[in-house]
Amino acid sequence: MTTTGKIRWGILGPGTIARDFFAGAAQSNNGPVEAIGTRNPDKPGLAESFPGTRIINGYEALLADPDIDAVYIAIPHPGHAEWAIKAAEAGKHVLCEKPMGLSAAEAEAMQEAARKAGTFLGEAYMYRLHPLTAKLIELVKAKTIGDVRMIKSSFGFAKLPFDPEHRLFSNKLAGGGILDVGGYPVSMARLVAGIDEVSGYLDPDKVTAVGHLGETGVDEWTSALLQFPNGIIAEVSCSVSLAQENVLRIIGTKGRIELEQFWFAGGKQGGRSVIRIIGSDGSRSEVEVDEPRHLYSFEVDAASDAIRAGRNEFSYPGMTRADTLGNLRVVDKWRAAIGLEYESEKYTSRTRTLRGDVLTRKTNKVTRGRIEGVPKEMSLAALGLMEFSTFSGAAIVLDAFFESGGNLVDTAFGYGNGLQDRLVGEWIRSRGIREETVVIGKGVHTPLCYPDVIAKQLTVSLDRMKTDYVDIYFMHRDNPDIPVGEFVDAMDAEVKAGRIRGPVGGSNWTRERFNEAIAYAERTGKTRPSVLSNNFSLAEMVDPVWAGCIASTGKDWMDWLGEKKVTNFAWSSQARGFFTDRAGRGKLDDAELARSWYSEGNFARRDRAIELGKRLGKDPIQVALAYVLAQQGRVVPLIGPRSLAELNHSVEAFDIRPSQDDVRWLERGDK
């Protein structure tokens, strides 16, 4: 920062919205803008549009400029994530024009980069920082119209004439209404619905939508219905081909509030806004907000104040990081409901990481090793994708796992009705890393647990993944009514056919049944089962999570794994949240968690994990994962993060290297 304490702003991208920000910064307490980064510095009119600023050739050069503290990202939507991540890595604070990312997954990746860098990151919904919004919040909190029951809002305009190359109609540039303007009514609805919440916003528990996708594949007009846990319902709509009324209506038990063009307040250049209050008895009154300052000046000051104070996000009612993610999750559901996917999100287009890199291993954070039967070096933890439904979201986490050293990926015929197979296959093909990746495949789940199903389901899985083989194969369940040799024969046939190129085994198998399988294979010269996938964690499963689940905990199991040279690929290796704040003595909100994991023995182990975590500066769930990793090569944990943040948190467990004394103490409390 300068000696005056002002934030030295740069703008990345010199488009229309950049000119609005520039004008706002000129009227802020923390402006003006110092420099503009552009890929076309010779473009006519730049000097006139941004008088008094330095024109810098290229985005990289702007980020490298030591005289810039913070950047406003004003480029088209698909570039937001890449350049926000690069800006954070360059130590720059970021105010990103909405939407922060194309999805909540992208926004979270941007937030993770800022978290690691210790920099500010905010989403530029300028109306949230304007005095008009503060006055509206005041009126709603004061119960001026009683308790809110419904919210109706739209942001729609007609971009004429229709131009398929314009960014608003370009699928490649993530055009259409939802990302460009739909987030405004969604964010306002969540703000009003959550007026009494500590966070200041509330996320809907149900989102339904309909819409029209035009000839270029973007949403030209669409509406969504949001249902909130407190009973409030919001109707929101947006358009780029239809001019709409654009009035915010907040309807309560004692009347309603109406406000025209709420996101523009009194106009970009400042002016008078009128909040109309219509009582249920027909009475009418008006509240005026007269603000001469430029609409965008308030977000410049709010971001600058946060940066100077050392905060990494906006203060309420600005968009906090959690608020941004909640808003984009609603937008994700809205898009999914109308079938809207952008070209840049497809695996055929997104062949690089979100940062724009060719995928490579960057660190050795995730330890690698070898097991018998797998010729490749593999990571000693496997990543599953149960929580992901889109390629773009899954790829962010898969890329980060691979960059950290992870290359073991878990999928199954039955996961997501084949979605996980497809996501894994698309990721591998788009990155060109089949030979560098170890793929776990599974099939034959109850009730279709028969020998002839192995080949049939493997054929389908391989076709979904568009690959010729899996590296490791598990039967997803056992069927004791079938002679074990028939299953061994069926898996051996796939090994000989080259469709399984590594070890085979079973998930949720007993030791007795596995011993029979090993004995049969050795007697007949068939492929010897050598991998197991049963539950194993620091917390012992009290009651099976699902019917037929088997846990392989305790000395007898560990001795058996060593004797038989079997590796256990452990599911629920972190006990499904038992080592987080979701669990605890007396916490019974999560019935499955309590049923499957609550016991005095487990709580004692949890207490010890908390104690060790405090000594090491780690969380207990990281200690729990480190415990699994410390099982002398006999156990490989399967992890299923729901987000990039959860993956990064889990990966930090590899920093913990507990001694065998620590392991015994975590298990039994022996010093």
C-alpha positions in Angstrom: 0.0 0.0 0.0 1.0 3.6 -0.4 2.0 5.9 2.5 -1.5 7.3 2.4 -2.9 3.8 3.3 -5.0 3.7 0.2 -5.3 0.5 -1.8 -3.6 0.7 -5.2 -6.1 -0.9 -7.6 -5.6 -2.5 -10.9 -8.2 -3.7 -13.3 -7.8 -6.9 -15.2 -9.7 -6.5 -18.5 -10.9 -3.2 -20.0 -14.5 -4.0 -20.8 -17.8 -2.2 -20.0 -18.0 -3.3 -16.4 -14.4 -2.2 -15.9 -15.3 1.3 -16.9 -18.1 1.2 -14.4 -15.7 0.1 -11.7 -13.2 2.8 -12.8 -15.8 5.5 -12.4 -16.9 4.2 -9.0 -13.3 4.0 -7.8 -12.8 7.7 -8.8 -15.5 8.6 -6.3 -14.4 6.3 -3.6 -12.3 7.1 -0.6 -9.7 4.6 -1.8 -9.4 5.3 -5.5 -8.5 5.9 -8.2 -7.4 3.0 -10.2 -3.7 2.9 -10.9 -3.4 0.5 -13.9 -5.3 -1.5 -16.5 -4.1 -4.9 -17.6 -5.1 -5.7 -21.2 -4.1 -8.2 -23.9 -4.6 -5.5 -26.5 -2.9 -2.3 -25.2 -3.1 -0.6 -28.6 -6.9 -0.9 -28.7 -8.3 2.6 -29.6 -10.1 4.5 -26.8 -8.3 2.9 -23.8 -6.6 6.1 -22.7 -9.9 8.0 -23.0 -11.9 5.4 -21.1 -9.4 5.1 -18.3 -7.8 8.6 -18.1 -4.7 8.9 -15.8 -4.0 5.2 -15.5 -1.1 3.1 -16.8 -2.0 0.7 -19.6 -0.2 -2.6 -19.0 0.4 -5.2 -21.7 -1.0 -8.5 -20.4 -2.7 -9.8 -17.3 0.5 -11.5 -16.1 2.3 -8.1 -16.2 -0.4 -6.5 -14.1 -0.1 -9.3 -11.5 3.7 -8.9 -11.4 3.5 -5.1 -10.9 4.8 -4.3 -7.4 2.8 -1.0 -7.3 -0.5 -2.8 -7.5 -2.1 -4.1 -4.2 -5.4 -5.4 -5.5 -7.1 -6.3 -8.8 -10.6 -6.1 -10.0 -11.3 -9.0 -12.4 -13.5 -7.8 -15.2 -12.9 -10.3 -17.9 -15.6 -12.7 -19.3 -16.9 -15.3 -16.8 -14.8 -18.4 -17.9 -11.6 -16.6 -17.1 -12.5 -15.5 -13.5 -11.2 -18.6 -11.8 -7.9 -18.9 -13.6 -6.9 -15.3 -13.0 -8.2 -15.0 -9.4 -6.1 -18.0 -8.6 -3.0 -16.6 -10.3 -3.7 -13.2 -8.6 -3.8 -14.8 -5.2 -0.5 -16.7 -5.9 1.0 -13.3 -6.9 0.0 -12.0 -3.5 -2.7 -9.7 -4.9 -6.1 -9.1 -3.2 -9.0 -9.7 -5.6 -12.4 -8.3 -6.1 -14.0 -10.5 -8.8 -17.0 -9.4 -10.8 -19.9 -11.7 -10.4 -20.3 -14.5 -10.8 -17.1 -15.4 -8.9 -16.9 -18.6 -10.9 -19.0 -20.6 -13.3 -20.0 -22.9 -10.4 -19.7 -23.2 -6.6 -16.8 -25.6 -7.2 -14.9 -23.0 -9.2 -15.5 -20.3 -6.6 -14.3 -22.7 -3.8 -11.1 -23.3 -5.7 -10.6 -19.6 -5.9 -11.2 -19.2 -2.2 -8.8 -22.0 -1.5 -6.1 -20.2 -3.4 -6.8 -17.0 -1.5 -6.8 -18.9 1.8 -3.4 -20.3 1.1 -2.1 -16.9 0.1 -3.7 -15.0 2.9 -5.3 -12.5 0.6 -8.7 -10.9 0.3 -11.2 -12.3 -2.2 -14.7 -10.9 -2.7 -17.5 -11.2 -5.1 -18.6 -7.9 -6.6 -22.4 -7.7 -6.1 -22.2 -3.9 -5.9 -25.8 -3.4 -4.6 -25.0 -5.3 -1.4 -22.8 -2.4 -0.2 -25.0 0.5 -1.2 -26.9 2.4 1.5 -30.2 1.5 -0.2 -29.6 -2.2 0.8 -28.8 -1.2 4.3 -32.1 0.7 4.5 -34.0 -2.2 3.1 -32.5 -4.5 5.6 -33.5 -2.1 8.4 -37.1 -2.0 7.2 -37.4 -5.8 7.0 -35.8 -6.4 10.4 -38.1 -3.8 11.9 -41.1 -5.9 10.8 -42.4 -3.0 8.8 -44.4 -5.5 6.7 -44.6 -8.2 9.4 -43.1 -11.6 8.8 -41.8 -12.1 5.3 -43.6 -14.9 3.5 -42.8 -14.4 -0.2 -40.2 -12.7 -2.4 -40.6 -11.9 -6.1 -37.8 -10.5 -8.2 -36.5 -10.4 -11.7 -33.6 -9.0 -13.7 -34.4 -9.2 -17.4 -33.6 -7.2 -20.4 -33.7 -7.6 -24.2 -30.3 -7.4 -25.9 -31.2 -6.4 -29.4 -30.5 -7.1 -32.2 -29.6 -10.8 -31.5 -25.9 -11.4 -32.1 -24.8 -15.0 -31.7 -21.2 -13.9 -31.3 -22.0 -11.5 -28.4 -20.8 -12.7 -25.0 -24.4 -12.7 -23.8 -25.4 -15.3 -26.3 -22.1 -17.2 -26.5 -22.2 -20.6 -24.8 -18.4 -20.7 -25.0 -18.3 -17.5 -22.9 -20.9 -18.8 -20.5 -23.5 -16.3 -21.7 -27.2 -16.3 -21.0 -29.2 -14.8 -18.1 -28.5 -16.9 -15.1 -24.8 -16.2 -14.6 -25.0 -12.6 -15.9 -28.0 -11.3 -14.0 -29.8 -14.2 -12.4 -27.5 -14.2 -9.4 -28.9 -10.8 -8.4 -32.5 -11.8 -7.5 -31.1 -15.1 -6.0 -28.7 -13.2 -3.7 -31.4 -10.7 -2.7 -33.9 -13.5 -2.0 -31.3 -15.3 0.2 -30.5 -12.0 2.0 -34.1 -11.2 2.8 -35.0 -14.8 3.7 -32.1 -14.9 6.1 -32.7 -11.5 7.7 -32.9 -13.0 11.2 -30.1 -15.6 10.7 -26.7 -15.0 12.4 -25.0 -15.3 9.0 -27.4 -12.7 7.5 -28.5 -15.0 4.7 -30.3 -18.3 4.2 -30.0 -21.1 1.6 -33.1 -22.7 0.1 -33.6 -26.3 0.7 -35.5 -26.8 -2.6 -34.8 -25.2 -6.0 -37.0 -25.9 -9.1 -36.8 -24.2 -12.4 -37.8 -24.0 -16.0 -36.2 -22.1 -18.9 -35.7 -21.6 -22.6 -32.3 -22.4 -24.2 -31.9 -20.5 -27.4 -30.2 -21.5 -30.6 -26.7 -20.8 -29.2 -27.4 -23.0 -26.2 -27.7 -20.4 -23.5 -30.7 -19.5 -21.3 -32.5 -16.6 -22.9 -35.3 -16.5 -20.4 -35.8 -18.6 -17.3 -37.5 -18.7 -13.8 -36.8 -20.5 -10.6 -38.7 -21.2 -7.4 -36.8 -21.2 -4.1 -38.2 -22.8 -1.0 -36.5 -21.9 2.3 -36.4 -23.9 5.5 -38.3 -21.1 7.3 -41.3 -21.3 4.9 -40.4 -18.3 2.8 -40.8 -18.8 -1.0 -39.0 -16.8 -3.6 -39.9 -16.5 -7.3 -36.9 -15.3 -9.3 -36.4 -14.9 -13.1 -33.9 -13.5 -15.5 -33.5 -13.0 -19.2 -31.3 -11.5 -21.9 -34.0 -11.6 -24.7 -37.0 -10.3 -22.8 -37.4 -7.0 -21.0 -39.0 -7.6 -17.6 -40.6 -5.5 -14.9 -37.5 -5.8 -12.6 -39.3 -4.9 -9.4 -38.4 -6.5 -6.1 -41.4 -7.4 -4.1 -41.1 -8.6 -0.5 -44.5 -9.7 0.8 -45.2 -10.1 4.5 -48.0 -10.7 6.9 -48.8 -7.0 7.2 -48.1 -5.7 3.7 -45.4 -5.6 1.1 -42.3 -3.7 0.0 -41.7 -2.7 -3.6 -38.5 -1.5 -5.0 -37.7 -0.9 -8.7 -34.3 -1.9 -10.2 -32.9 -2.6 -6.7 -29.4 -3.6 -8.0 -28.9 -0.1 -9.7 -30.1 1.8 -6.6 -30.5 5.4 -7.7 -28.5 4.8 -10.9 -24.9 4.1 -11.6 -24.0 7.8 -11.3 -25.9 8.1 -8.0 -29.4 9.5 -7.3 -32.6 9.0 -5.5 -34.2 5.6 -4.8 -37.7 5.1 -3.5 -38.8 2.1 -1.3 -42.6 1.8 -1.5 -44.4 0.3 1.5 -48.0 -0.9 0.9 -49.9 -2.0 4.0 -52.3 -4.9 4.0 -55.0 -2.3 4.8 -54.2 -0.4 1.6 -52.1 2.3 3.2 -49.1 3.6 1.3 -45.8 5.3 2.3 -42.4 5.9 0.8 -38.9 5.8 2.1 -36.3 7.8 0.1 -32.6 7.1 -0.1 -30.7 9.9 -1.9 -27.1 9.0 -2.5 -25.0 11.1 -4.9 -22.0 8.8 -5.1 -21.4 6.3 -7.9 -23.0 2.9 -7.3 -19.6 1.1 -7.6 -17.8 3.4 -5.2 -19.2 1.6 -2.2 -17.8 -1.8 -3.1 -14.4 -0.3 -3.7 -14.4 1.2 -0.2 -15.7 -1.9 1.4 -13.1 -4.1 -0.2 -10.3 -1.6 0.6 -11.4 -1.3 4.2 -11.4 -5.1 4.5 -7.9 -5.4 3.0 -6.5 -2.7 5.3 -8.1 -4.4 8.3 -6.5 -7.7 7.3 -9.8 -9.4 6.6 -10.0 -11.9 3.8 -13.7 -11.3 2.9 -16.4 -8.6 2.9 -18.4 -7.8 6.0 -22.2 -8.1 6.0 -24.1 -7.2 4.0 -21.4 -7.7 1.4 -21.0 -11.2 0.0 -18.9 -13.2 2.4 -17.2 -16.3 1.1 -19.9 -18.6 2.5 -22.5 -16.4 1.0 -20.9 -16.6 -2.4 -20.8 -20.4 -2.3 -24.4 -20.6 -1.1 -25.5 -18.3 -4.0 -23.6 -20.3 -6.6 -25.0 -23.6 -5.3 -28.5 -22.2 -6.0 -27.3 -21.1 -9.4 -25.8 -24.6 -10.0 -29.2 -26.2 -9.2 -31.0 -23.6 -11.4 -28.7 -24.5 -14.3 -29.0 -28.2 -13.8 -32.8 -28.0 -13.7 -32.9 -26.5 -17.2 -30.0 -28.5 -18.6 -27.6 -25.6 -19.1 -23.9 -26.6 -19.5 -21.2 -24.4 -20.9 -18.8 -25.5 -23.5 -15.8 -24.5 -21.3 -17.0 -27.0 -18.6 -17.0 -30.0 -20.9 -14.1 -32.5 -20.8 -13.5 -32.0 -24.5 -12.7 -28.3 -23.8 -11.4 -28.3 -20.3 -8.2 -30.2 -20.9 -6.1 -28.2 -18.5 -6.5 -27.4 -14.8 -8.6 -24.5 -13.6 -5.4 -22.5 -13.3 -4.8 -23.2 -17.0 -1.9 -25.6 -16.6 -1.1 -28.9 -18.2 -1.8 -31.4 -15.4 1.5 -32.6 -13.8 2.6 -33.9 -10.4 3.7 -30.8 -8.5 4.5 -32.2 -5.0 5.1 -35.4 -3.2 2.6 -34.5 -0.5 0.5 -37.7 -1.0 3.0 -40.5 -0.4 3.4 -43.2 -3.0 4.4 -46.8 -2.8 3.9 -50.2 -4.4 1.7 -53.2 -3.7 2.1 -56.7 -5.1 0.4 -57.1 -8.5 0.3 -53.4 -9.5 3.3 -52.6 -11.7 2.9 -48.8 -11.3 3.8 -46.8 -8.3 0.6 -45.7 -6.7 -0.5 -43.2 -4.1 -1.2 -44.6 -0.6 -4.6 -43.1 -0.6 -7.4 -43.4 -3.1 -9.8 -40.7 -4.1 -13.5 -41.4 -4.7 -16.1 -39.1 -6.4 -19.4 -40.0 -4.8 -20.2 -36.3 -4.1 -19.7 -35.0 -7.6 -22.2 -34.7 -10.4 -20.4 -32.7 -13.1 -17.1 -33.1 -14.9 -16.0 -29.6 -14.1 -16.5 -30.0 -10.4 -14.9 -33.4 -10.2 -11.9 -32.4 -12.3 -11.0 -29.6 -9.9 -10.6 -32.1 -7.1 -9.0 -34.8 -9.2 -6.5 -32.4 -10.6 -5.5 -31.2 -7.1 -5.2 -34.7 -5.9 -2.9 -35.6 -8.9 -0.8 -32.5 -8.4 -0.3 -33.4 -4.8 1.0 -36.9 -5.8 -2.3 -38.8 -5.8 -2.9 -41.2 -8.7 -5.2 -43.9 -7.2 -8.8 -43.3 -8.2 -11.8 -45.3 -6.9 -15.0 -46.0 -8.9 -17.7 -48.6 -9.2 -20.3 -49.9 -11.6 -23.1 -48.8 -9.2 -21.9 -45.4 -8.1 -24.3 -42.7 -9.3 -25.8 -45.1 -11.8 -22.6 -45.0 -13.8 -21.9 -41.3 -13.4 -18.6 -41.9 -11.4 -17.3 -44.2 -14.1 -18.0 -41.6 -16.7 -16.4 -38.8 -14.7 -13.2 -40.8 -14.0 -13.0 -41.7 -17.7 -13.5 -38.2 -18.9 -10.9 -36.8 -16.6 -8.3 -39.4 -17.6 -8.9 -38.9 -21.3 -9.0 -35.1 -21.1 -5.6 -35.1 -19.3 -4.0 -37.9 -21.3 -2.8 -39.7 -18.1 -4.2 -43.3 -18.3 -0.8 -44.9 -17.9 0.0 -42.7 -14.9 -3.3 -43.4 -13.1 -4.3 -46.5 -11.1 -8.0 -47.1 -11.4 -10.0 -49.2 -8.9 -13.1 -50.7 -10.5 -15.9 -52.5 -8.6 -18.9 -54.5 -9.6 -21.3 -57.3 -8.5 -23.3 -55.6 -5.7 -26.3 -57.1 -3.9 -28.7 -58.3 -5.3 -26.7 -58.9 -8.6 -23.9 -60.8 -6.9 -23.3 -63.7 -9.3 -20.2 -64.8 -11.2 -21.5 -64.1 -14.7 -22.3 -60.5 -13.7 -18.6 -59.7 -13.2 -17.9 -59.7 -16.9 -21.1 -58.0 -17.9 -20.8 -55.1 -15.5 -17.0 -54.7 -16.2 -17.9 -54.4 -19.9 -20.3 -51.5 -19.1 -17.8 -49.8 -16.7 -15.0 -49.9 -19.2 -17.2 -48.5 -21.9 -18.3 -45.7 -19.7 -14.7 -44.9 -18.9 -13.6 -45.5 -22.5 -10.6 -47.5 -21.3 -9.5 -51.1 -21.9 -8.8 -52.1 -18.4 -8.9 -51.3 -14.7 -5.8 -51.7 -12.5 -7.4 -53.2 -9.4 -10.8 -54.9 -9.2 -13.1 -55.6 -6.3 -16.3 -57.6 -6.1 -18.5 -55.1 -4.3 -20.1 -57.8 -2.2 -19.9 -61.5 -1.5 -22.6 -64.1 -2.0 -21.9 -67.0 0.4 -24.6 -69.1 -1.4 -22.3 -69.3 -4.4 -19.1 -71.5 -4.3 -16.2 -69.1 -3.9 -14.3 -70.8 -6.7 -16.9 -69.6 -9.3 -16.1 -66.0 -8.3 -12.4 -66.6 -8.5 -12.7 -68.2 -11.9 -14.7 -65.2 -13.2 -12.2 -62.7 -12.0 -9.3 -64.8 -13.3 -10.9 -64.8 -16.7 -10.9 -61.0 -16.8 -7.2 -60.9 -15.7 -6.3 -63.3 -18.5 -8.3 -61.2 -21.0 -6.3 -58.1 -19.9 -9.3 -56.2 -18.7 -8.0 -56.4 -15.1 -4.3 -55.7 -15.1 -3.6 -56.0 -11.4 -4.9 -57.6 -8.2 -8.4 -58.8 -7.5 -10.4 -59.2 -4.4 -13.6 -58.4 -2.6 -15.3 -55.7 -0.6 -17.0 -56.6 2.7 -15.7 -60.1 2.8 -15.1 -62.2 5.9 -11.7 -63.7 6.6 -13.1 -67.2 6.3 -14.5 -66.6 2.9 -11.4 -64.8 1.7 -9.2 -67.7 3.0 -11.3 -70.1 0.9 -10.8 -67.9 -2.2 -7.0 -67.8 -1.7 -6.8 -71.5 -1.1 -8.9 -72.2 -4.2 -6.8 -69.9 -6.4 -3.5 -71.5 -5.2 -4.9 -75.0 -5.7 -6.1 -74.3 -9.2 -3.4 -71.9 -10.5 -5.9 -69.0 -10.8 -5.3 -65.3 -9.9 -4.9 -65.2 -6.1 -7.1 -62.6 -4.4 -4.8 -60.2 -2.6 -6.8 -57.0 -2.0 -9.7 -56.4 0.4 -12.0 -53.4 0.8 -13.5 -53.5 4.3 -14.0 -50.7 6.7 -11.0 -49.7 8.8 -10.6 -46.5 10.8 -9.4 -45.3 14.3 -13.1 -45.5 15.3 -14.4 -49.1 15.2 -17.8 -49.5 13.5 -20.3 -50.3 16.2 -23.2 -51.1 13.8 -22.9 -51.6 10.1 -23.4 -48.4 8.1 -25.2 -50.5 5.4 -26.4 -54.0 5.6 -23.6 -56.5 4.9 -20.8 -54.1 5.8 -17.7 -55.6 7.5 -15.0 -53.8 9.5 -11.5 -55.1 9.6 -10.3 -53.6 12.9 -8.3 -55.2 15.7 -5.1 -57.2 16.0 -6.6 -60.4 14.6 -7.4 -58.6 11.3 -4.1 -56.8 11.1 -2.2 -60.1 11.8 -4.2 -61.8 9.1 -3.5 -59.1 6.5 0.2 -59.4 7.2 0.2 -63.2 7.1 -1.8 -63.5 3.9 -0.1 -60.5 2.3 -3.4 -58.8 1.6 -3.9 -55.0 1.4 -7.1 -53.5 2.7 -8.4 -50.5 0.8 -10.4 -49.1 3.7 -13.7 -47.3 3.1 -14.9 -44.7 5.6 -11.4 -44.4 6.7 -12.2 -41.2 8.6 -15.4 -42.7 10.2 -17.8 -40.6 8.2 -17.4 -37.5 10.3 -17.0 -39.0 13.7 -13.8 -37.0 14.2 -15.4 -33.7 13.3 -17.6 -31.3 15.3 -20.7 -33.1 13.9 -20.0 -35.9 16.5 -19.6 -35.8 20.3 -21.1 -37.0 23.5 -24.8 -35.9 23.5 -24.8 -34.9 19.8 -27.5 -37.0 18.2 -28.6 -34.9 15.2 -27.0 -37.3 12.8 -28.7 -40.6 13.6 -26.5 -42.7 11.3 -23.3 -41.3 12.8 -24.6 -42.1 16.3 -25.8 -45.5 15.4 -22.7 -46.6 13.6 -19.9 -45.1 15.6 -21.0 -44.0 19.1 -19.4 -46.0 21.9 -17.3 -45.1 24.9 -14.3 -46.8 23.3 -14.6 -44.6 20.2 -15.1 -41.5 22.2 -12.0 -42.2 24.1 -10.1 -42.6 20.8 -11.6 -39.4 19.6 -10.4 -37.6 22.7 -6.9 -38.9 22.1 -7.0 -37.8 18.5 -8.1 -34.3 19.7 -5.2 -34.3 22.2 -2.6 -35.4 19.7 -4.0 -32.9 17.1 -3.5 -30.0 19.6 0.1 -31.0 20.1 0.7 -31.2 16.4 -1.4 -28.3 15.3 -3.7 -30.5 13.4 -7.4 -31.4 13.5 -8.6 -34.7 15.0 -9.9 -35.9 11.6 -6.4 -35.4 10.1 -5.0 -37.4 13.0 -7.5 -40.2 12.3 -6.4 -40.4 8.7 -2.8 -40.3 9.7 -3.5 -43.3 11.9 -4.8 -45.3 9.0 -1.8 -44.3 6.8 0.5 -45.5 9.6 -0.6 -49.2 9.3 2.7 -50.3 8.0 1.5 -50.7 4.4 -1.3 -53.0 5.1 -4.1 -50.4 4.7 -4.8 -47.9 1.9 -7.5 -45.4 2.9 -10.3 -44.4 0.5 -11.2 -40.8 0.9 -14.3 -39.1 -0.5 -14.0 -35.3 -0.1 -17.1 -33.3 -0.9 -15.0 -30.3 -2.0 -11.5 -29.1 -2.8 -11.3 -27.7 0.7 -12.0 -31.1 2.2 -9.4 -32.7 -0.1 -6.7 -30.2 0.9 -7.6 -30.7 4.5 -7.2 -34.5 4.2 -4.0 -34.2 2.2 -2.4 -32.3 5.2 -2.7 -35.6 7.2 0.3 -36.8 5.2 2.4 -34.3 7.2 1.7 -36.3 10.3 4.0 -39.2 10.9 2.9 -40.9 14.1 5.2 -43.4 15.7 4.1 -46.9 16.4 3.9 -45.8 20.0 1.5 -43.0 19.0 -0.5 -45.5 17.0 -0.9 -47.9 19.9 -1.8 -45.0 22.2 -4.5 -43.7 19.8 -5.9 -47.3 19.7 -5.8 -48.3 23.3 -4.5 -45.4 25.4 -1.3 -47.2 26.3 1.5 -44.8 27.0 
